[in-house]
């Protein structure tokens, strides 16, 4: 790790991957979850990463990365769809909390992506505000079908595309986050979580995150 109290983007990613490896192995340490940690955070927070993930109940970021109180700043929407509130939350994590890593976290069997795929196949859009979610995810469904070149893509293929597109969209839509990435203060990555084995794999990165 760096001698600085603030980790580099690569160190932050390494810490997440190490915690996920413990979770997969059934060896979670449940760090930073005691009374002393709770008391230490009353005057402020210094998370080392922000995780922008799907709202799915099976995707609890602090559990799958074996983290505790104050470790991560978490933003969640169905299908990790980027809206103004979510983007503002991500910008806050960069400007006010100086977080060095933004993780866009998708997962297999995603219900929101499944709904978008269903609309693509049927030509019918859902009602209510679910329509907004589907509209945001449809570009990933379209791209996945195009890249499949006549083959039938899976929902998980679409989730991976949606995760990558969302990570890129964060950079495209936020001048603040894009500037932080260009300056090397922050990195944006996309990760795909496997429900069955608990493994989170890297599917996209804004830059090479080599060890310092």
N, C-alpha and C positions, 0 to 999 in steps of 0.2 A: 504493500500500500504506500501511497504517497506520504511524505512527512507532514503535509498540510492536513488540517482537520477536514477540509473539503476534498472529497475524492475527485479524481478525474473521471470523465465519462467512462473510460475503460475500466477503472477500478469499481465504479458503481455497478456496471454490468457484471463484472466478475463476482461481486458480492451477491447479486441477485441469482446468478447461475449456481453459486455454491449453496445458497439456501434452498434452491429448487432441487439440487442433487440430494440434499439431506432429506427433503420431503419425499422424493421418489423412493429413496432407500428405506423409508420408515424410520429415519434417525433424526427427526426434527428436534431442535434444541429449544424452541420457544423462547428466543432471547427478548430482553427488554419488555417483559410483561409483569414485573413485580412492582411492589409499592414504591421502592426507591426510584425506579424509572419513571413512574407516574408523577412522583413529587418533583423530579428534576425537570419535567416539561412544563411546569406551571408558568414559567416566565417566558416561554417561547418554544419554537420548533425549528429543527434543522434537518429535515428529511434529505436523504441522499439520492432519492429518485422520485419521480412522479409516474404513476401507473394509470393510464387511461384505458380502462377495460370494459368489457361487456357487463351488463347488469345481471347476467345469469347467476343464479344462486350457487352454482357449482364452481364459480370462478372467484373465490375469495383471495385477493392478492396477498394479504399478510400471511395467510396459511400456506399457499402453494410456494411462496418464496421464503418461508420460515423466518418471518420478521415480527417485530413488536411495535409498541407504542413509539410514535415519533420517527419511525424509519422511512415511511413512504407517505407521499401525498397522493390520495387516490381519487380519481374522477371516473364515474361509471355511467354509461348510457347503453340502451339496448343496441347491440351490433356495433358498439363503440362509434356511434354516429356523431360527427362533429357539428355542434350547434354553437351559437354565440356564447351561451353560458359555459359550455365545456371549454371552448377556446379561451374564454376569459380566465377560467380557472387554471388552464395550462400556462397562460401568460403570467398570471400571478405567481405561480410556482417558480418561474424563471426570474421575474423582476424583483419579487419580494423575498423569496426563499432561497434564491440562488442555487436551484437544483441542477445538477450537472447531467441528468439523464431523464429523458421522457420515453416511456415504454408504451406503445400501443399494443394492447393484448387482446388477441382474438382466441377463439377456441373451436374445437370440432363440434359438429351437430348444432350450430348456432341457430336458434329459432328465428331471429330477425333475418338472417341470410336465407334461411329456408323459405320464409315468407316472400322475400324478394325473388327468389328462384321460382316460386309458385306463380307469382304475378308475371314473370317473364314468360313462363310456359303457357299460361292461360290468357294473357292479355287483360286480365282483370286486376284492378287495384283495390286494396282493402279500404275500409272507411275510417273515419276519425283521424286521429293523429298518427296512427300506425302507418297511414299512407306516407307521411313525411319520412318515416324511417325507411320504408321500402324505396322511396324515390332516391334517397341518398345512397342506398346500397346497390341499386340497379346497375350503375356503371361498372361495378366490379363483376356482376353477373354477366353482363354483356361482354366485357373483356375476356373473362374466363372462357366463355363459349367460343369467342373468336380465336383464342389461342389454342383451343382444343382441336381445331381443324377437322371438324366432322365427328370427332369422338364425343362421348357423353361425359361432361365433367361432373365431378362429385361436389356435394355441398362443401366439403372441406377444401377442395380446390378454390371454390369461390370465397371461402373465409380467408384463405391465405392472400388472395388478390385484394379483398376488401381491407385486410390489415395493412398491406403495403400501400394501397391507395390512400387510406386514412392517414398513415404516417406522412406520406408525401403532401396530402392536403393540409395538414397542420403547418408545414413549412410554406406552402403556397399562400395560405390565407393569413398567416401571422407574420408581419414584418418583424415583430419583437423576437419571436422564436427563431426565425430565419437568421436574423442578425447574430443572435447568441450562438447559433450553430456555426456560422461563418467565422466567428471570432474564436471558436474552439472552446467556449465556455460550457456548451451544452451539446448533447447529441440526441438524435431521435432514432429509435429503433422500433421495429415491429416484431412481435413474438407470437407464436401459435402454441396454444396449450392443448395437450391431449388429455381428455377426461379420464380415459381408462388407466393410463400408467402415470399420470400426473406430471409428465415432462413438458417443459416450456422450451421451445426451440426458436432460434433466431431466424427470421425470414426476410428481414430487410434492415439496412442501417444507413443513416445519412452520411456516414464516413467510416473509414477503417478504424476500428477500436483496438489497436495493438496495445500490448502492455507497455507502460512507461518504465 
